[in-house]
Amino acid sequence: MGAASPDVEVAVVGGGIAGLSAAWELRDRDVLVLEADARVGGRLMSEPRGRYWLNFGGHVLAGEDSATGRLLAAAGVEAGDVPGVLTALAMNGRVLTGGRVETYPLRLRLTTAERLALIRAGARVRLAVLEYGRVARRRAGESEADRRARVLAYRDDRTFADFLGPVPAEVDAIFRPTIQRSSGEPEQVSAGYGIGYFHLVWDREGGLSRNVLGGSARLPQAIAAALGDRVRTGAPVERVVAGRDGVTVHQGDERIRARYAVVATPAFAARELLEGVPAETVEALGRVAYGPYVVGAFLTDEPGPMPYDGVYAVATPKTSFNMLFNTANVTRGPGPREPGGTLMAYSAASLADALADRDDEEVARIYADDVARIFPAVAGHIIEVRIRRWAHGLPHPRPGRHLLQPALERPLGNVFLAGDYLGTTYVDTAVATGTAAAHAIRRRLRE
Ligand SMILES: Cc1cc2nc3c(=O)[nH]c(=O)nc-3n(C[C@H](O)[C@H](O)[C@H](O)COP(=O)(O)OP(=O)(O)OC[C@H]3O[C@@H](n4cnc5c(N)ncnc54)[C@H](O)[C@@H]3O)c2cc1C
């Protein structure tokens, strides 16, 4: 950096899991993390409640043989396989909490025509999920960036609704919550991405089926604790200016000069910060679509077993939320059933928009009523409800999204991008891209 030496070797902008993964990988180097919020973790957010925890953001994580699994192990944060059913469905007064999803058409209250349409649509999605599995499989010698680009290009020429074709309203109601879970509507998201979401949910081995014991915020907190004062919270960055010899990071009154910067904010924030990088990258960052979430986290005080003890995730068509999770499920091992528990409900995409004008108290009431309608045993046992709103909960690919990928993954000199928006597997993409940025910087530091 000219004659003067930089202030730090690496500045990491954003203390979500992408930025912290990069900083963790470079913990033996001179690294500084700048996080706008008062806490680290970004969209990984949970709060302890005795033996349980309330969860507000990411919760089910990829397995041991994944970027996330390796980070959890290295940071010494314990995670467990979720023992419960991941594909339960509550609809028309019936709760299906077991058996294969292929049997659902026979077990739901539907007319014969609806049943047949559901079988047809289910077979179509299942075949595509198999195809997606083949496309997404890791290939020998291939980089993760190439794999991400291939997965994004899969059936990226139309929406999921176009792929599924017209279906009766009851069948639409069954598929829609799972697509909404990815933060967009079937009419918005790419067909390939929607199919990929069913792959994530139906495939226990390759999908998302682990919980951090004590709550997912424990992972960012453990990394931040290890980094100590090299993580600054309450430090919003205003500009990241890339130059030939390094990067200048503007934070309040400070100008921090770094040899390299990892920009690990959401895409729309990175777009506002970055200067001195190609215009096509800035434009691509601005075109990544995000969808909103409203989350309700519940603490319960039941004295003994509940009907959802063996279930983790329930799709809940025709209610105010699209998914309900039994976030205490991972704590239910052999031995006596401990009293109490926690649940999480969320409304994504249009369901979140529908709650925009209601205040938190009203949303809490609506949610508690709907939870008790699905599981009457919970009535009278909800002792705390907390609402958290995410205006930009998740990025979701819309048709043509893969065309942005070259501009997002191209080399940017001394700046590296990291974050979930670079791929399709959320926390795991965030960790993988943060870690990859750190590896690239380490190689450059050695040169
Ligand atoms: C309700 C919900 C449920 C989810 N469930 C799952 C799940 O089960 N499994 C899963 O894998 N994923 C899930 N996700 C997604 C997952 O939480 C995210 O993919 C992941 O946490 C993203 O990490 P990130 O580091 O890329 O971004 P973020 O967590 O958004 O981190 C970016 C950080 O940058 C900071 N920042 C922004 N601007 C600036 C600035 N100017 N200066 C400094 N800092 C800045 C932000 O404050 C934030 O801390 C869920 C998300 C939500 C909302």
The ligand as an SDF file (V2000), in Angstrom:
LIG
                    3D

 53 58  0  0  0  0  0  0  0  0999 V2000
  -36.4380  -16.7280    9.6000 C   0  0  0  0  0  0  0  0  0  0  0  0
  -35.2110  -17.2790    8.9210 C   0  0  0  0  0  0  0  0  0  0  0  0
  -34.9990  -18.6520    8.9330 C   0  0  0  0  0  0  0  0  0  0  0  0
  -33.8580  -19.1910    8.3330 C   0  0  0  0  0  0  0  0  0  0  0  0
  -33.6590  -20.5320    8.3950 N   0  0  0  0  0  0  0  0  0  0  0  0
  -32.5160  -21.0590    7.9070 C   0  0  0  0  0  0  0  0  0  0  0  0
  -32.2020  -22.4210    8.1080 C   0  0  0  0  0  0  0  0  0  0  0  0
  -32.9380  -23.1500    8.7690 O   0  0  0  0  0  0  0  0  0  0  0  0
  -31.0320  -22.8940    7.5770 N   0  0  0  0  0  0  0  0  0  0  0  0
  -30.1610  -22.0950    6.8890 C   0  0  0  0  0  0  0  0  0  0  0  0
  -29.1240  -22.5720    6.4180 O   0  0  0  0  0  0  0  0  0  0  0  0
  -30.4330  -20.7860    6.7180 N   0  0  0  0  0  0  0  0  0  0  0  0
  -31.5670  -20.2510    7.2260 C   0  0  0  0  0  0  0  0  0  0  0  0
  -31.8130  -18.9170    7.1080 N   0  0  0  0  0  0  0  0  0  0  0  0
  -30.8560  -18.0960    6.3660 C   0  0  0  0  0  0  0  0  0  0  0  0
  -29.5940  -17.8280    7.1470 C   0  0  0  0  0  0  0  0  0  0  0  0
  -29.9150  -17.2650    8.4010 O   0  0  0  0  0  0  0  0  0  0  0  0
  -28.7060  -16.9100    6.3200 C   0  0  0  0  0  0  0  0  0  0  0  0
  -28.5100  -17.5080    5.0500 O   0  0  0  0  0  0  0  0  0  0  0  0
  -27.3370  -16.6420    6.9060 C   0  0  0  0  0  0  0  0  0  0  0  0
  -27.4060  -16.4030    8.2960 O   0  0  0  0  0  0  0  0  0  0  0  0
  -26.7020  -15.4810    6.1470 C   0  0  0  0  0  0  0  0  0  0  0  0
  -25.4370  -15.1750    6.6480 O   0  0  0  0  0  0  0  0  0  0  0  0
  -24.6040  -13.9650    6.0140 P   0  0  0  0  0  0  0  0  0  0  0  0
  -23.4050  -13.8110    6.8580 O   0  0  0  0  0  0  0  0  0  0  0  0
  -24.4530  -14.1870    4.5530 O   0  0  0  0  0  0  0  0  0  0  0  0
  -25.5570  -12.6860    6.1500 O   0  0  0  0  0  0  0  0  0  0  0  0
  -26.0890  -11.9380    7.4660 P   0  0  0  0  0  0  0  0  0  0  0  0
  -26.3990  -12.9000    8.5380 O   0  0  0  0  0  0  0  0  0  0  0  0
  -27.1840  -11.0370    7.0090 O   0  0  0  0  0  0  0  0  0  0  0  0
  -24.8520  -11.0840    7.9480 O   0  0  0  0  0  0  0  0  0  0  0  0
  -24.4850   -9.8590    7.3520 C   0  0  0  0  0  0  0  0  0  0  0  0
  -24.0320   -8.9200    8.4390 C   0  0  0  0  0  0  0  0  0  0  0  0
  -23.5760   -7.7110    7.8350 O   0  0  0  0  0  0  0  0  0  0  0  0
  -23.9420   -6.6440    8.6870 C   0  0  0  0  0  0  0  0  0  0  0  0
  -23.9100   -5.3990    7.9190 N   0  0  0  0  0  0  0  0  0  0  0  0
  -24.7760   -4.9700    6.9630 C   0  0  0  0  0  0  0  0  0  0  0  0
  -24.4020   -3.7610    6.4920 N   0  0  0  0  0  0  0  0  0  0  0  0
  -23.2730   -3.4240    7.1610 C   0  0  0  0  0  0  0  0  0  0  0  0
  -22.4030   -2.2990    7.1250 C   0  0  0  0  0  0  0  0  0  0  0  0
  -22.6410   -1.2840    6.3000 N   0  0  0  0  0  0  0  0  0  0  0  0
  -21.3310   -2.2810    7.9630 N   0  0  0  0  0  0  0  0  0  0  0  0
  -21.0720   -3.3010    8.8020 C   0  0  0  0  0  0  0  0  0  0  0  0
  -21.8800   -4.3970    8.8770 N   0  0  0  0  0  0  0  0  0  0  0  0
  -22.9540   -4.4560    8.0740 C   0  0  0  0  0  0  0  0  0  0  0  0
  -25.3120   -7.0340    9.1850 C   0  0  0  0  0  0  0  0  0  0  0  0
  -25.6790   -6.3320   10.3560 O   0  0  0  0  0  0  0  0  0  0  0  0
  -25.1450   -8.5390    9.4180 C   0  0  0  0  0  0  0  0  0  0  0  0
  -24.7270   -8.8250   10.7290 O   0  0  0  0  0  0  0  0  0  0  0  0
  -32.9370  -18.3410    7.6860 C   0  0  0  0  0  0  0  0  0  0  0  0
  -33.1410  -16.9570    7.6820 C   0  0  0  0  0  0  0  0  0  0  0  0
  -34.2700  -16.4240    8.2930 C   0  0  0  0  0  0  0  0  0  0  0  0
  -34.4710  -14.9450    8.2960 C   0  0  0  0  0  0  0  0  0  0  0  0
  1  2  1  0
  2  3  1  0
  2 52  2  0
  3  4  2  0
  4  5  1  0
  4 50  1  0
  5  6  2  0
  6  7  1  0
  6 13  1  0
  7  8  2  0
  7  9  1  0
  9 10  1  0
 10 11  2  0
 10 12  1  0
 12 13  2  0
 13 14  1  0
 14 15  1  0
 14 50  1  0
 15 16  1  0
 16 17  1  0
 16 18  1  0
 18 19  1  0
 18 20  1  0
 20 21  1  0
 20 22  1  0
 22 23  1  0
 23 24  1  0
 24 25  2  0
 24 26  1  0
 24 27  1  0
 27 28  1  0
 28 29  2  0
 28 30  1  0
 28 31  1  0
 31 32  1  0
 32 33  1  0
 33 34  1  0
 33 48  1  0
 34 35  1  0
 35 36  1  0
 35 46  1  0
 36 37  1  0
 36 45  1  0
 37 38  2  0
 38 39  1  0
 39 40  1  0
 39 45  2  0
 40 41  1  0
 40 42  2  0
 42 43  1  0
 43 44  2  0
 44 45  1  0
 46 47  1  0
 46 48  1  0
 48 49  1  0
 50 51  2  0
 51 52  1  0
 52 53  1  0
M  END
$$$$
